[in-house]
């Protein structure tokens, strides 16, 4: 499941970077072929359909379950066993991995349930005979309902446009919002990108800046004396937020309002995962984005070819 999540996060970041680079003239929604536009609207034009107040209420309900959340990785007696289960999976000893994760999942450990969900959907090249979408959905729902934001954001990623499974920007934004409201850094980062690129939500630079800032405050700072890695989530999010001013032309007043909203969000969300650091004005380092843009364009063309064939 971890490799599954990170592979999707990598694609997610590439798409946002590609969107930033191509804000003027190469928006992937603007296809020359009208029929392609009609076909793509099914997922490109979808927006969050539930009221944000309802999503916030649900997110708070999930966050308040956290004190009862059971994670095998945090239980001293299970930590080594949990690590061995992952090792079995990576070594493609699938039968042993299934038995080990299933034992922990049945005891209510949300991280094992999430791994098991990924196992049954076939994220590690498991034999077809072991794949079971119903079991995958069952265990993911168990983990999500326990208040495990990793599982909730994993569910959001299943709607990400580009992974050929239930593509829907609206649902992607909705579940990202639910996880973000609970202080999940990557979900907050995702919302910042969605508000900038108008995916699943209406474009809103102030909200974009707010969510980027909340994510930055939760990303791990480098150790003293070390520089921020160019490809780190922290550096990319700093760069993305900078684009709101340098490319999108956010005014000083808009930035002040975004910061005010971020502060108010922190005050009104004592149940959310707290920020790791308070310094959100760190300088971002130059990033070589050419290869990311090329890969994103190649993925776009591949998607168009597959849709045309179907």
Buried (B, 14 or more C-beta within 10 A) or exposed (E): BBEBBEEBBEBBBBBBBBBBBBEEEEEBEEBEEEEEBEBBEEBBEBEBEEEEEEBBEBBBEBBEBBEEBBBBBEBEEBEEBBEEBBEBBEEEEBEBBBEBBBBBBEEBBBBBBBBBBBBBBBBBEBEEEBBBEEBBBBBBBBBBBBBBBBBBBBBBBBBBBBBEEEBBBBBBBBBBBBBBBBBBBBBBBBBBBBBBBBBBBEEBBBBBBBBBBBBBBBBEEEEEEEEBEEEBBBBBBBBBBEBBBEEBEBEEEBBEBBBEBBEEBBEEBEBBBEBEEEEBEBEBBEBEBEEBBEBBBEBBEEBBEEEEEE
